Amino acid sequence: MDAQVARSGDAFTVALDLRTAVIGAVSLRLNEPTLPWPPLDEQIDRFLRGLVGLT
């Protein structure tokens, strides 16, 4: 945010949202292994773009 790489906002809230998303993704994969999950790295890239605003 300071380097203007991510969209501006409350850094704590954005970090908490990202942490929740990543932990949720990993937890769901462990508990629902038969679902057709997208590759984790692609999903995390979407989290970073959507929640943090990285390109």
Residue, then its C-alpha position, 0 to 999 in steps of 0.5 A: m500500500d505504501a509503495q502503491v502496488a496494492r490498493s489503498g485501505d486499512a492494511f490490517t483489514v486487508a491482511l485479515d481478509l486475505r489470511t481468512a481466504v487462504i486459510g479457508a481455501v486450504s481448510l476446504r481442500l482438506n475437508e472436501p478433497t473430492l471437489p474439483w478444486p482449481p489449482l491453489d496457486e491460481q486461486i491465491d492469485r485471484f485472492l491477491r487481485g480481488l482482495v489486495g488489488l495486486t496485478 
